Amino acid sequence: MDVESYTDLIPLIFLGFVFFIVAVSALYWAAKKGQLRNFDSQAKTIFTDEEPEGEVSDSFPSKKIRNKKAEIRK
């Protein structure tokens, strides 16, 4: 690769630098706002009394039920 062709990489290098700066800024913001503290409590915020932690509330139908529904359709 000739030296002249390296100038074609300047936009790519610039975009990589911008991406790096944005990523570091996002991590700094998250650390400053306390987003990186106490991961366990943050992970449990999606659970409610209707869908408690550790209980399966959604599942796929079993194969037996699907087979029965296919027989009914025929």
CHARMM internal coordinates of N, CA and C (Angstrom, degrees):
IC EDIT
DIST 1 N 1 CA 1.4466
DIST 1 CA 1 C 1.5219
ANGL 1 N 1 CA 1 C 108.57
DIST 1 C 2 N 1.3063
ANGL 1 CA 1 C 2 N 114.57
DIHE 1 N 1 CA 1 C 2 N 128.10
DIST 2 N 2 CA 1.4595
ANGL 1 C 2 N 2 CA 119.84
DIHE 1 CA 1 C 2 N 2 CA -179.26
DIST 2 CA 2 C 1.5261
ANGL 2 N 2 CA 2 C 111.20
DIHE 1 C 2 N 2 CA 2 C -75.91
DIST 2 C 3 N 1.3146
ANGL 2 CA 2 C 3 N 114.96
DIHE 2 N 2 CA 2 C 3 N 158.17
DIST 3 N 3 CA 1.4526
ANGL 2 C 3 N 3 CA 120.63
DIHE 2 CA 2 C 3 N 3 CA -179.74
DIST 3 CA 3 C 1.5252
ANGL 3 N 3 CA 3 C 110.71
DIHE 2 C 3 N 3 CA 3 C -63.07
DIST 3 C 4 N 1.3365
ANGL 3 CA 3 C 4 N 117.36
DIHE 3 N 3 CA 3 C 4 N -35.05
DIST 4 N 4 CA 1.4576
ANGL 3 C 4 N 4 CA 120.55
DIHE 3 CA 3 C 4 N 4 CA -179.31
DIST 4 CA 4 C 1.5240
ANGL 4 N 4 CA 4 C 111.64
DIHE 3 C 4 N 4 CA 4 C -63.08
DIST 4 C 5 N 1.3260
ANGL 4 CA 4 C 5 N 117.67
DIHE 4 N 4 CA 4 C 5 N -31.10
DIST 5 N 5 CA 1.4607
ANGL 4 C 5 N 5 CA 119.98
DIHE 4 CA 4 C 5 N 5 CA -176.92
DIST 5 CA 5 C 1.5340
ANGL 5 N 5 CA 5 C 111.99
DIHE 4 C 5 N 5 CA 5 C -76.99
DIST 5 C 6 N 1.3090
ANGL 5 CA 5 C 6 N 117.87
DIHE 5 N 5 CA 5 C 6 N -14.36
DIST 6 N 6 CA 1.4664
ANGL 5 C 6 N 6 CA 120.44
DIHE 5 CA 5 C 6 N 6 CA 176.66
DIST 6 CA 6 C 1.5254
ANGL 6 N 6 CA 6 C 111.68
DIHE 5 C 6 N 6 CA 6 C -67.84
DIST 6 C 7 N 1.3150
ANGL 6 CA 6 C 7 N 117.50
DIHE 6 N 6 CA 6 C 7 N -24.11
DIST 7 N 7 CA 1.4595
ANGL 6 C 7 N 7 CA 119.86
DIHE 6 CA 6 C 7 N 7 CA 178.73
DIST 7 CA 7 C 1.5260
ANGL 7 N 7 CA 7 C 110.91
DIHE 6 C 7 N 7 CA 7 C -66.23
DIST 7 C 8 N 1.3276
ANGL 7 CA 7 C 8 N 117.74
DIHE 7 N 7 CA 7 C 8 N -21.06
DIST 8 N 8 CA 1.4659
ANGL 7 C 8 N 8 CA 120.81
DIHE 7 CA 7 C 8 N 8 CA 176.33
DIST 8 CA 8 C 1.5222
ANGL 8 N 8 CA 8 C 111.39
DIHE 7 C 8 N 8 CA 8 C -68.98
DIST 8 C 9 N 1.3216
ANGL 8 CA 8 C 9 N 117.70
DIHE 8 N 8 CA 8 C 9 N -18.47
DIST 9 N 9 CA 1.4565
ANGL 8 C 9 N 9 CA 121.75
DIHE 8 CA 8 C 9 N 9 CA -178.81
DIST 9 CA 9 C 1.5282
ANGL 9 N 9 CA 9 C 113.37
DIHE 8 C 9 N 9 CA 9 C -86.86
DIST 9 C 10 N 1.3127
ANGL 9 CA 9 C 10 N 117.65
DIHE 9 N 9 CA 9 C 10 N -7.37
DIST 10 N 10 CA 1.4624
ANGL 9 C 10 N 10 CA 121.00
DIHE 9 CA 9 C 10 N 10 CA -176.97
DIST 10 CA 10 C 1.5342
ANGL 10 N 10 CA 10 C 111.96
DIHE 9 C 10 N 10 CA 10 C -57.75
DIST 10 C 11 N 1.3376
ANGL 10 CA 10 C 11 N 120.77
DIHE 10 N 10 CA 10 C 11 N -46.35
DIST 11 N 11 CA 1.4745
ANGL 10 C 11 N 11 CA 118.75
DIHE 10 CA 10 C 11 N 11 CA 178.08
DIST 11 CA 11 C 1.5291
ANGL 11 N 11 CA 11 C 112.62
DIHE 10 C 11 N 11 CA 11 C -61.98
DIST 11 C 12 N 1.3061
ANGL 11 CA 11 C 12 N 117.01
DIHE 11 N 11 CA 11 C 12 N -37.21
DIST 12 N 12 CA 1.4569
ANGL 11 C 12 N 12 CA 120.50
DIHE 11 CA 11 C 12 N 12 CA 178.92
DIST 12 CA 12 C 1.5282
ANGL 12 N 12 CA 12 C 111.47
DIHE 11 C 12 N 12 CA 12 C -66.66
DIST 12 C 13 N 1.3171
ANGL 12 CA 12 C 13 N 116.38
DIHE 12 N 12 CA 12 C 13 N -41.15
DIST 13 N 13 CA 1.4607
ANGL 12 C 13 N 13 CA 120.81
DIHE 12 CA 12 C 13 N 13 CA 177.68
DIST 13 CA 13 C 1.5240
ANGL 13 N 13 CA 13 C 110.08
DIHE 12 C 13 N 13 CA 13 C -65.51
DIST 13 C 14 N 1.3272
ANGL 13 CA 13 C 14 N 117.05
DIHE 13 N 13 CA 13 C 14 N -41.06
DIST 14 N 14 CA 1.4695
ANGL 13 C 14 N 14 CA 121.45
DIHE 13 CA 13 C 14 N 14 CA 178.30
DIST 14 CA 14 C 1.5295
ANGL 14 N 14 CA 14 C 110.50
DIHE 13 C 14 N 14 CA 14 C -62.39
DIST 14 C 15 N 1.3307
ANGL 14 CA 14 C 15 N 118.02
DIHE 14 N 14 CA 14 C 15 N -45.73
DIST 15 N 15 CA 1.4622
ANGL 14 C 15 N 15 CA 121.02
DIHE 14 CA 14 C 15 N 15 CA 178.63
DIST 15 CA 15 C 1.5344
ANGL 15 N 15 CA 15 C 111.54
DIHE 14 C 15 N 15 CA 15 C -63.38
DIST 15 C 16 N 1.3134
ANGL 15 CA 15 C 16 N 116.99
DIHE 15 N 15 CA 15 C 16 N -37.80
DIST 16 N 16 CA 1.4576
ANGL 15 C 16 N 16 CA 120.21
DIHE 15 CA 15 C 16 N 16 CA 176.06
DIST 16 CA 16 C 1.5224
ANGL 16 N 16 CA 16 C 111.59
DIHE 15 C 16 N 16 CA 16 C -63.62
DIST 16 C 17 N 1.3100
ANGL 16 CA 16 C 17 N 116.36
DIHE 16 N 16 CA 16 C 17 N -41.00
DIST 17 N 17 CA 1.4577
ANGL 16 C 17 N 17 CA 120.91
DIHE 16 CA 16 C 17 N 17 CA 178.18
DIST 17 CA 17 C 1.5315
ANGL 17 N 17 CA 17 C 110.92
DIHE 16 C 17 N 17 CA 17 C -64.53
DIST 17 C 18 N 1.3257
ANGL 17 CA 17 C 18 N 117.16
DIHE 17 N 17 CA 17 C 18 N -42.85
DIST 18 N 18 CA 1.4682
ANGL 17 C 18 N 18 CA 121.10
DIHE 17 CA 17 C 18 N 18 CA 178.77
DIST 18 CA 18 C 1.5252
ANGL 18 N 18 CA 18 C 109.60
DIHE 17 C 18 N 18 CA 18 C -63.49
DIST 18 C 19 N 1.3264
ANGL 18 CA 18 C 19 N 117.56
DIHE 18 N 18 CA 18 C 19 N -44.16
DIST 19 N 19 CA 1.4638
ANGL 18 C 19 N 19 CA 121.01
DIHE 18 CA 18 C 19 N 19 CA 178.52
DIST 19 CA 19 C 1.5254
ANGL 19 N 19 CA 19 C 110.77
DIHE 18 C 19 N 19 CA 19 C -60.07
DIST 19 C 20 N 1.3211
ANGL 19 CA 19 C 20 N 117.39
DIHE 19 N 19 CA 19 C 20 N -41.65
DIST 20 N 20 CA 1.4639
ANGL 19 C 20 N 20 CA 121.57
DIHE 19 CA 19 C 20 N 20 CA 179.34
DIST 20 CA 20 C 1.5285
ANGL 20 N 20 CA 20 C 110.39
DIHE 19 C 20 N 20 CA 20 C -62.64
DIST 20 C 21 N 1.3205
ANGL 20 CA 20 C 21 N 117.23
DIHE 20 N 20 CA 20 C 21 N -44.88
DIST 21 N 21 CA 1.4620
ANGL 20 C 21 N 21 CA 121.40
DIHE 20 CA 20 C 21 N 21 CA -179.71
DIST 21 CA 21 C 1.5317
ANGL 21 N 21 CA 21 C 110.44
DIHE 20 C 21 N 21 CA 21 C -63.23
DIST 21 C 22 N 1.3359
ANGL 21 CA 21 C 22 N 117.24
DIHE 21 N 21 CA 21 C 22 N -42.16
DIST 22 N 22 CA 1.4687
ANGL 21 C 22 N 22 CA 120.60
DIHE 21 CA 21 C 22 N 22 CA 179.29
DIST 22 CA 22 C 1.5262
ANGL 22 N 22 CA 22 C 110.59
DIHE 21 C 22 N 22 CA 22 C -64.85
DIST 22 C 23 N 1.3308
ANGL 22 CA 22 C 23 N 117.72
DIHE 22 N 22 CA 22 C 23 N -41.86
DIST 23 N 23 CA 1.4643
ANGL 22 C 23 N 23 CA 121.11
DIHE 22 CA 22 C 23 N 23 CA 179.90
DIST 23 CA 23 C 1.5295
ANGL 23 N 23 CA 23 C 111.13
DIHE 22 C 23 N 23 CA 23 C -64.01
DIST 23 C 24 N 1.3062
ANGL 23 CA 23 C 24 N 117.35
DIHE 23 N 23 CA 23 C 24 N -44.56
DIST 24 N 24 CA 1.4675
ANGL 23 C 24 N 24 CA 120.95
DIHE 23 CA 23 C 24 N 24 CA 178.96
DIST 24 CA 24 C 1.5240
ANGL 24 N 24 CA 24 C 109.90
DIHE 23 C 24 N 24 CA 24 C -64.85
DIST 24 C 25 N 1.3235
ANGL 24 CA 24 C 25 N 116.97
DIHE 24 N 24 CA 24 C 25 N -39.77
DIST 25 N 25 CA 1.4688
ANGL 24 C 25 N 25 CA 120.22
DIHE 24 CA 24 C 25 N 25 CA 178.50
DIST 25 CA 25 C 1.5264
ANGL 25 N 25 CA 25 C 111.24
DIHE 24 C 25 N 25 CA 25 C -64.19
DIST 25 C 26 N 1.3335
ANGL 25 CA 25 C 26 N 117.31
DIHE 25 N 25 CA 25 C 26 N -40.08
DIST 26 N 26 CA 1.4666
ANGL 25 C 26 N 26 CA 120.77
DIHE 25 CA 25 C 26 N 26 CA 179.35
DIST 26 CA 26 C 1.5229
ANGL 26 N 26 CA 26 C 110.85
DIHE 25 C 26 N 26 CA 26 C -65.80
DIST 26 C 27 N 1.3133
ANGL 26 CA 26 C 27 N 117.41
DIHE 26 N 26 CA 26 C 27 N -41.16
DIST 27 N 27 CA 1.4644
ANGL 26 C 27 N 27 CA 120.32
DIHE 26 CA 26 C 27 N 27 CA 177.25
DIST 27 CA 27 C 1.5238
ANGL 27 N 27 CA 27 C 111.36
DIHE 26 C 27 N 27 CA 27 C -65.52
DIST 27 C 28 N 1.3192
ANGL 27 CA 27 C 28 N 116.84
DIHE 27 N 27 CA 27 C 28 N -39.64
DIST 28 N 28 CA 1.4661
ANGL 27 C 28 N 28 CA 120.39
DIHE 27 CA 27 C 28 N 28 CA 177.73
DIST 28 CA 28 C 1.5252
ANGL 28 N 28 CA 28 C 110.39
DIHE 27 C 28 N 28 CA 28 C -63.37
DIST 28 C 29 N 1.3448
ANGL 28 CA 28 C 29 N 116.93
DIHE 28 N 28 CA 28 C 29 N -44.76
DIST 29 N 29 CA 1.4613
ANGL 28 C 29 N 29 CA 120.98
DIHE 28 CA 28 C 29 N 29 CA 179.42
DIST 29 CA 29 C 1.5294
ANGL 29 N 29 CA 29 C 110.45
DIHE 28 C 29 N 29 CA 29 C -61.63
DIST 29 C 30 N 1.3446
ANGL 29 CA 29 C 30 N 116.95
DIHE 29 N 29 CA 29 C 30 N -44.68
DIST 30 N 30 CA 1.4677
ANGL 29 C 30 N 30 CA 120.75
DIHE 29 CA 29 C 30 N 30 CA -179.00
DIST 30 CA 30 C 1.5269
ANGL 30 N 30 CA 30 C 110.92
DIHE 29 C 30 N 30 CA 30 C -62.52
DIST 30 C 31 N 1.3174
ANGL 30 CA 30 C 31 N 117.14
DIHE 30 N 30 CA 30 C 31 N -41.15
DIST 31 N 31 CA 1.4634
ANGL 30 C 31 N 31 CA 120.39
DIHE 30 CA 30 C 31 N 31 CA 179.32
DIST 31 CA 31 C 1.5315
ANGL 31 N 31 CA 31 C 110.86
DIHE 30 C 31 N 31 CA 31 C -68.19
DIST 31 C 32 N 1.3260
ANGL 31 CA 31 C 32 N 116.80
DIHE 31 N 31 CA 31 C 32 N -38.91
DIST 32 N 32 CA 1.4618
ANGL 31 C 32 N 32 CA 120.87
DIHE 31 CA 31 C 32 N 32 CA -178.63
DIST 32 CA 32 C 1.5280
ANGL 32 N 32 CA 32 C 111.65
DIHE 31 C 32 N 32 CA 32 C -68.07
DIST 32 C 33 N 1.3421
ANGL 32 CA 32 C 33 N 117.52
DIHE 32 N 32 CA 32 C 33 N -36.68
DIST 33 N 33 CA 1.4631
ANGL 32 C 33 N 33 CA 122.20
DIHE 32 CA 32 C 33 N 33 CA -178.46
DIST 33 CA 33 C 1.5301
ANGL 33 N 33 CA 33 C 112.80
DIHE 32 C 33 N 33 CA 33 C -85.34
DIST 33 C 34 N 1.3312
ANGL 33 CA 33 C 34 N 117.69
DIHE 33 N 33 CA 33 C 34 N -2.41
DIST 34 N 34 CA 1.4594
ANGL 33 C 34 N 34 CA 120.68
DIHE 33 CA 33 C 34 N 34 CA 177.36
DIST 34 CA 34 C 1.5219
ANGL 34 N 34 CA 34 C 114.27
DIHE 33 C 34 N 34 CA 34 C 83.83
DIST 34 C 35 N 1.3215
ANGL 34 CA 34 C 35 N 117.64
DIHE 34 N 34 CA 34 C 35 N 16.66
DIST 35 N 35 CA 1.4527
ANGL 34 C 35 N 35 CA 121.05
DIHE 34 CA 34 C 35 N 35 CA -179.14
DIST 35 CA 35 C 1.5251
ANGL 35 N 35 CA 35 C 112.17
DIHE 34 C 35 N 35 CA 35 C -70.76
DIST 35 C 36 N 1.3095
ANGL 35 CA 35 C 36 N 117.95
DIHE 35 N 35 CA 35 C 36 N -19.46
DIST 36 N 36 CA 1.4614
ANGL 35 C 36 N 36 CA 121.60
DIHE 35 CA 35 C 36 N 36 CA -176.30
DIST 36 CA 36 C 1.5281
ANGL 36 N 36 CA 36 C 112.42
DIHE 35 C 36 N 36 CA 36 C -99.01
DIST 36 C 37 N 1.3243
ANGL 36 CA 36 C 37 N 117.00
DIHE 36 N 36 CA 36 C 37 N 10.34
DIST 37 N 37 CA 1.4617
ANGL 36 C 37 N 37 CA 120.68
DIHE 36 CA 36 C 37 N 37 CA 178.95
DIST 37 CA 37 C 1.5146
ANGL 37 N 37 CA 37 C 109.96
DIHE 36 C 37 N 37 CA 37 C -100.89
DIST 37 C 38 N 1.3048
ANGL 37 CA 37 C 38 N 116.28
DIHE 37 N 37 CA 37 C 38 N 146.15
DIST 38 N 38 CA 1.4581
ANGL 37 C 38 N 38 CA 123.44
DIHE 37 CA 37 C 38 N 38 CA 171.99
DIST 38 CA 38 C 1.5315
ANGL 38 N 38 CA 38 C 112.58
DIHE 37 C 38 N 38 CA 38 C 50.56
DIST 38 C 39 N 1.3425
ANGL 38 CA 38 C 39 N 115.50
DIHE 38 N 38 CA 38 C 39 N 66.64
DIST 39 N 39 CA 1.4548
ANGL 38 C 39 N 39 CA 121.60
DIHE 38 CA 38 C 39 N 39 CA -178.66
DIST 39 CA 39 C 1.5236
ANGL 39 N 39 CA 39 C 112.40
DIHE 38 C 39 N 39 CA 39 C -61.53
DIST 39 C 40 N 1.3277
ANGL 39 CA 39 C 40 N 118.11
DIHE 39 N 39 CA 39 C 40 N -32.85
DIST 40 N 40 CA 1.4680
ANGL 39 C 40 N 40 CA 120.91
DIHE 39 CA 39 C 40 N 40 CA -177.07
DIST 40 CA 40 C 1.5221
ANGL 40 N 40 CA 40 C 111.79
DIHE 39 C 40 N 40 CA 40 C -63.20
DIST 40 C 41 N 1.3057
ANGL 40 CA 40 C 41 N 117.91
DIHE 40 N 40 CA 40 C 41 N -46.00
DIST 41 N 41 CA 1.4655
ANGL 40 C 41 N 41 CA 119.10
DIHE 40 CA 40 C 41 N 41 CA -179.47
DIST 41 CA 41 C 1.5216
ANGL 41 N 41 CA 41 C 111.05
DIHE 40 C 41 N 41 CA 41 C -70.01
DIST 41 C 42 N 1.3188
ANGL 41 CA 41 C 42 N 117.74
DIHE 41 N 41 CA 41 C 42 N -33.96
DIST 42 N 42 CA 1.4624
ANGL 41 C 42 N 42 CA 120.90
DIHE 41 CA 41 C 42 N 42 CA 178.13
DIST 42 CA 42 C 1.5308
ANGL 42 N 42 CA 42 C 110.74
DIHE 41 C 42 N 42 CA 42 C -66.21
DIST 42 C 43 N 1.3284
ANGL 42 CA 42 C 43 N 117.08
DIHE 42 N 42 CA 42 C 43 N -35.23
DIST 43 N 43 CA 1.4588
ANGL 42 C 43 N 43 CA 120.76
DIHE 42 CA 42 C 43 N 43 CA -178.99
DIST 43 CA 43 C 1.5207
ANGL 43 N 43 CA 43 C 111.73
DIHE 42 C 43 N 43 CA 43 C -71.78
DIST 43 C 44 N 1.3152
ANGL 43 CA 43 C 44 N 118.24
DIHE 43 N 43 CA 43 C 44 N -23.91
DIST 44 N 44 CA 1.4625
ANGL 43 C 44 N 44 CA 121.65
DIHE 43 CA 43 C 44 N 44 CA -177.15
DIST 44 CA 44 C 1.5201
ANGL 44 N 44 CA 44 C 113.05
DIHE 43 C 44 N 44 CA 44 C -90.15
DIST 44 C 45 N 1.3146
ANGL 44 CA 44 C 45 N 118.90
DIHE 44 N 44 CA 44 C 45 N -1.72
DIST 45 N 45 CA 1.4531
ANGL 44 C 45 N 45 CA 120.33
DIHE 44 CA 44 C 45 N 45 CA -177.80
DIST 45 CA 45 C 1.5208
ANGL 45 N 45 CA 45 C 112.83
DIHE 44 C 45 N 45 CA 45 C -68.82
DIST 45 C 46 N 1.3256
ANGL 45 CA 45 C 46 N 118.76
DIHE 45 N 45 CA 45 C 46 N -17.83
DIST 46 N 46 CA 1.4593
ANGL 45 C 46 N 46 CA 120.31
DIHE 45 CA 45 C 46 N 46 CA -178.94
DIST 46 CA 46 C 1.5239
ANGL 46 N 46 CA 46 C 112.01
DIHE 45 C 46 N 46 CA 46 C -81.98
DIST 46 C 47 N 1.3180
ANGL 46 CA 46 C 47 N 118.59
DIHE 46 N 46 CA 46 C 47 N -11.18
DIST 47 N 47 CA 1.4616
ANGL 46 C 47 N 47 CA 121.50
DIHE 46 CA 46 C 47 N 47 CA -178.83
DIST 47 CA 47 C 1.5243
ANGL 47 N 47 CA 47 C 110.62
DIHE 46 C 47 N 47 CA 47 C -89.50
DIST 47 C 48 N 1.3347
ANGL 47 CA 47 C 48 N 115.87
DIHE 47 N 47 CA 47 C 48 N 143.21
DIST 48 N 48 CA 1.4609
ANGL 47 C 48 N 48 CA 121.77
DIHE 47 CA 47 C 48 N 48 CA 179.39
DIST 48 CA 48 C 1.5270
ANGL 48 N 48 CA 48 C 108.50
DIHE 47 C 48 N 48 CA 48 C -129.10
DIST 48 C 49 N 1.3213
ANGL 48 CA 48 C 49 N 116.16
DIHE 48 N 48 CA 48 C 49 N -176.77
DIST 49 N 49 CA 1.4609
ANGL 48 C 49 N 49 CA 120.04
DIHE 48 CA 48 C 49 N 49 CA 176.58
DIST 49 CA 49 C 1.5273
ANGL 49 N 49 CA 49 C 111.33
DIHE 48 C 49 N 49 CA 49 C -67.68
DIST 49 C 50 N 1.3283
ANGL 49 CA 49 C 50 N 117.02
DIHE 49 N 49 CA 49 C 50 N -29.74
DIST 50 N 50 CA 1.4606
ANGL 49 C 50 N 50 CA 120.45
DIHE 49 CA 49 C 50 N 50 CA 179.04
DIST 50 CA 50 C 1.5276
ANGL 50 N 50 CA 50 C 111.94
DIHE 49 C 50 N 50 CA 50 C -73.24
DIST 50 C 51 N 1.3134
ANGL 50 CA 50 C 51 N 116.74
DIHE 50 N 50 CA 50 C 51 N -33.93
DIST 51 N 51 CA 1.4572
ANGL 50 C 51 N 51 CA 122.48
DIHE 50 CA 50 C 51 N 51 CA 178.10
DIST 51 CA 51 C 1.5280
ANGL 51 N 51 CA 51 C 108.57
DIHE 50 C 51 N 51 CA 51 C -127.99
DIST 51 C 52 N 1.3300
ANGL 51 CA 51 C 52 N 116.95
DIHE 51 N 51 CA 51 C 52 N 81.18
DIST 52 N 52 CA 1.4697
ANGL 51 C 52 N 52 CA 119.68
DIHE 51 CA 51 C 52 N 52 CA -176.56
DIST 52 CA 52 C 1.5273
ANGL 52 N 52 CA 52 C 112.39
DIHE 51 C 52 N 52 CA 52 C -71.67
DIST 52 C 53 N 1.3045
ANGL 52 CA 52 C 53 N 113.46
DIHE 52 N 52 CA 52 C 53 N 160.27
DIST 53 N 53 CA 1.4567
ANGL 52 C 53 N 53 CA 120.58
DIHE 52 CA 52 C 53 N 53 CA -179.83
DIST 53 CA 53 C 1.5265
ANGL 53 N 53 CA 53 C 110.30
DIHE 52 C 53 N 53 CA 53 C -67.68
DIST 53 C 54 N 1.3220
ANGL 53 CA 53 C 54 N 116.41
DIHE 53 N 53 CA 53 C 54 N 134.98
DIST 54 N 54 CA 1.4619
ANGL 53 C 54 N 54 CA 121.89
DIHE 53 CA 53 C 54 N 54 CA 174.99
DIST 54 CA 54 C 1.5092
ANGL 54 N 54 CA 54 C 114.93
DIHE 53 C 54 N 54 CA 54 C 89.00
DIST 54 C 55 N 1.3308
ANGL 54 CA 54 C 55 N 118.68
DIHE 54 N 54 CA 54 C 55 N -3.87
DIST 55 N 55 CA 1.4543
ANGL 54 C 55 N 55 CA 121.64
DIHE 54 CA 54 C 55 N 55 CA 178.41
DIST 55 CA 55 C 1.5233
ANGL 55 N 55 CA 55 C 109.58
DIHE 54 C 55 N 55 CA 55 C -111.03
DIST 55 C 56 N 1.3235
ANGL 55 CA 55 C 56 N 115.97
DIHE 55 N 55 CA 55 C 56 N 131.79
DIST 56 N 56 CA 1.4527
ANGL 55 C 56 N 56 CA 120.50
DIHE 55 CA 55 C 56 N 56 CA 179.56
DIST 56 CA 56 C 1.5231
ANGL 56 N 56 CA 56 C 108.40
DIHE 55 C 56 N 56 CA 56 C -79.93
DIST 56 C 57 N 1.3130
ANGL 56 CA 56 C 57 N 116.56
DIHE 56 N 56 CA 56 C 57 N 120.08
DIST 57 N 57 CA 1.4611
ANGL 56 C 57 N 57 CA 120.30
DIHE 56 CA 56 C 57 N 57 CA -179.96
DIST 57 CA 57 C 1.5285
ANGL 57 N 57 CA 57 C 111.74
DIHE 56 C 57 N 57 CA 57 C -110.58
DIST 57 C 58 N 1.3156
ANGL 57 CA 57 C 58 N 117.66
DIHE 57 N 57 CA 57 C 58 N -18.23
DIST 58 N 58 CA 1.4628
ANGL 57 C 58 N 58 CA 122.26
DIHE 57 CA 57 C 58 N 58 CA 178.68
DIST 58 CA 58 C 1.5186
ANGL 58 N 58 CA 58 C 108.81
DIHE 57 C 58 N 58 CA 58 C -124.18
DIST 58 C 59 N 1.3208
ANGL 58 CA 58 C 59 N 115.90
DIHE 58 N 58 CA 58 C 59 N 140.18
DIST 59 N 59 CA 1.4653
ANGL 58 C 59 N 59 CA 119.27
DIHE 58 CA 58 C 59 N 59 CA 176.46
DIST 59 CA 59 C 1.5166
ANGL 59 N 59 CA 59 C 108.86
DIHE 58 C 59 N 59 CA 59 C -157.58
DIST 59 C 60 N 1.3196
ANGL 59 CA 59 C 60 N 115.89
DIHE 59 N 59 CA 59 C 60 N 162.67
DIST 60 N 60 CA 1.4534
ANGL 59 C 60 N 60 CA 122.07
DIHE 59 CA 59 C 60 N 60 CA 175.83
DIST 60 CA 60 C 1.5212
ANGL 60 N 60 CA 60 C 108.92
DIHE 59 C 60 N 60 CA 60 C -81.70
DIST 60 C 61 N 1.3155
ANGL 60 CA 60 C 61 N 117.85
DIHE 60 N 60 CA 60 C 61 N 150.16
DIST 61 N 61 CA 1.4628
ANGL 60 C 61 N 61 CA 119.11
DIHE 60 CA 60 C 61 N 61 CA 177.07
DIST 61 CA 61 C 1.5271
ANGL 61 N 61 CA 61 C 110.01
DIHE 60 C 61 N 61 CA 61 C -66.41
DIST 61 C 62 N 1.3052
ANGL 61 CA 61 C 62 N 115.67
DIHE 61 N 61 CA 61 C 62 N 149.29
DIST 62 N 62 CA 1.4566
ANGL 61 C 62 N 62 CA 118.65
DIHE 61 CA 61 C 62 N 62 CA -179.61
DIST 62 CA 62 C 1.5231
ANGL 62 N 62 CA 62 C 109.97
DIHE 61 C 62 N 62 CA 62 C -73.03
DIST 62 C 63 N 1.3305
ANGL 62 CA 62 C 63 N 117.05
DIHE 62 N 62 CA 62 C 63 N 165.25
DIST 63 N 63 CA 1.4597
ANGL 62 C 63 N 63 CA 121.92
DIHE 62 CA 62 C 63 N 63 CA -179.00
DIST 63 CA 63 C 1.5265
ANGL 63 N 63 CA 63 C 110.74
DIHE 62 C 63 N 63 CA 63 C -63.91
DIST 63 C 64 N 1.3143
ANGL 63 CA 63 C 64 N 117.74
DIHE 63 N 63 CA 63 C 64 N -34.58
DIST 64 N 64 CA 1.4556
ANGL 63 C 64 N 64 CA 120.48
DIHE 63 CA 63 C 64 N 64 CA -179.23
DIST 64 CA 64 C 1.5268
ANGL 64 N 64 CA 64 C 110.78
DIHE 63 C 64 N 64 CA 64 C -62.53
DIST 64 C 65 N 1.3048
ANGL 64 CA 64 C 65 N 117.05
DIHE 64 N 64 CA 64 C 65 N -42.36
DIST 65 N 65 CA 1.4627
ANGL 64 C 65 N 65 CA 120.85
DIHE 64 CA 64 C 65 N 65 CA -179.46
DIST 65 CA 65 C 1.5228
ANGL 65 N 65 CA 65 C 109.54
DIHE 64 C 65 N 65 CA 65 C -67.28
DIST 65 C 66 N 1.3282
ANGL 65 CA 65 C 66 N 117.16
DIHE 65 N 65 CA 65 C 66 N -41.61
DIST 66 N 66 CA 1.4616
ANGL 65 C 66 N 66 CA 120.14
DIHE 65 CA 65 C 66 N 66 CA 179.32
DIST 66 CA 66 C 1.5235
ANGL 66 N 66 CA 66 C 110.53
DIHE 65 C 66 N 66 CA 66 C -63.87
DIST 66 C 67 N 1.3273
ANGL 66 CA 66 C 67 N 117.56
DIHE 66 N 66 CA 66 C 67 N -40.56
DIST 67 N 67 CA 1.4670
ANGL 66 C 67 N 67 CA 120.56
DIHE 66 CA 66 C 67 N 67 CA 179.14
DIST 67 CA 67 C 1.5272
ANGL 67 N 67 CA 67 C 110.73
DIHE 66 C 67 N 67 CA 67 C -63.93
DIST 67 C 68 N 1.3244
ANGL 67 CA 67 C 68 N 118.17
DIHE 67 N 67 CA 67 C 68 N -40.20
DIST 68 N 68 CA 1.4605
ANGL 67 C 68 N 68 CA 121.77
DIHE 67 CA 67 C 68 N 68 CA 178.38
DIST 68 CA 68 C 1.5275
ANGL 68 N 68 CA 68 C 110.73
DIHE 67 C 68 N 68 CA 68 C -63.73
DIST 68 C 69 N 1.3317
ANGL 68 CA 68 C 69 N 117.22
DIHE 68 N 68 CA 68 C 69 N -40.34
DIST 69 N 69 CA 1.4573
ANGL 68 C 69 N 69 CA 120.51
DIHE 68 CA 68 C 69 N 69 CA 179.18
DIST 69 CA 69 C 1.5268
ANGL 69 N 69 CA 69 C 110.11
DIHE 68 C 69 N 69 CA 69 C -66.57
DIST 69 C 70 N 1.3291
ANGL 69 CA 69 C 70 N 118.20
DIHE 69 N 69 CA 69 C 70 N -36.51
DIST 70 N 70 CA 1.4650
ANGL 69 C 70 N 70 CA 121.12
DIHE 69 CA 69 C 70 N 70 CA 178.42
DIST 70 CA 70 C 1.5223
ANGL 70 N 70 CA 70 C 110.01
DIHE 69 C 70 N 70 CA 70 C -66.90
DIST 70 C 71 N 1.3353
ANGL 70 CA 70 C 71 N 118.25
DIHE 70 N 70 CA 70 C 71 N -37.00
DIST 71 N 71 CA 1.4622
ANGL 70 C 71 N 71 CA 121.00
DIHE 70 CA 70 C 71 N 71 CA 178.96
DIST 71 CA 71 C 1.5241
ANGL 71 N 71 CA 71 C 110.19
DIHE 70 C 71 N 71 CA 71 C -68.42
DIST 71 C 72 N 1.3113
ANGL 71 CA 71 C 72 N 117.30
DIHE 71 N 71 CA 71 C 72 N -36.01
DIST 72 N 72 CA 1.4718
ANGL 71 C 72 N 72 CA 120.99
DIHE 71 CA 71 C 72 N 72 CA -179.57
DIST 72 CA 72 C 1.5145
ANGL 72 N 72 CA 72 C 110.15
DIHE 71 C 72 N 72 CA 72 C -66.56
DIST 72 C 73 N 1.3214
ANGL 72 CA 72 C 73 N 117.62
DIHE 72 N 72 CA 72 C 73 N -37.55
DIST 73 N 73 CA 1.4611
ANGL 72 C 73 N 73 CA 121.77
DIHE 72 CA 72 C 73 N 73 CA -178.69
DIST 73 CA 73 C 1.5217
ANGL 73 N 73 CA 73 C 112.20
DIHE 72 C 73 N 73 CA 73 C -67.28
DIST 73 C 74 N 1.3369
ANGL 73 CA 73 C 74 N 117.51
DIHE 73 N 73 CA 73 C 74 N -27.87
DIST 74 N 74 CA 1.4702
ANGL 73 C 74 N 74 CA 120.76
DIHE 73 CA 73 C 74 N 74 CA -177.04
DIST 74 CA 74 C 1.4535
ANGL 74 N 74 CA 74 C 110.27
DIHE 73 C 74 N 74 CA 74 C -75.62
END
COOR INIT
IC SEED 1 N 1 CA 1 C
IC BUILD
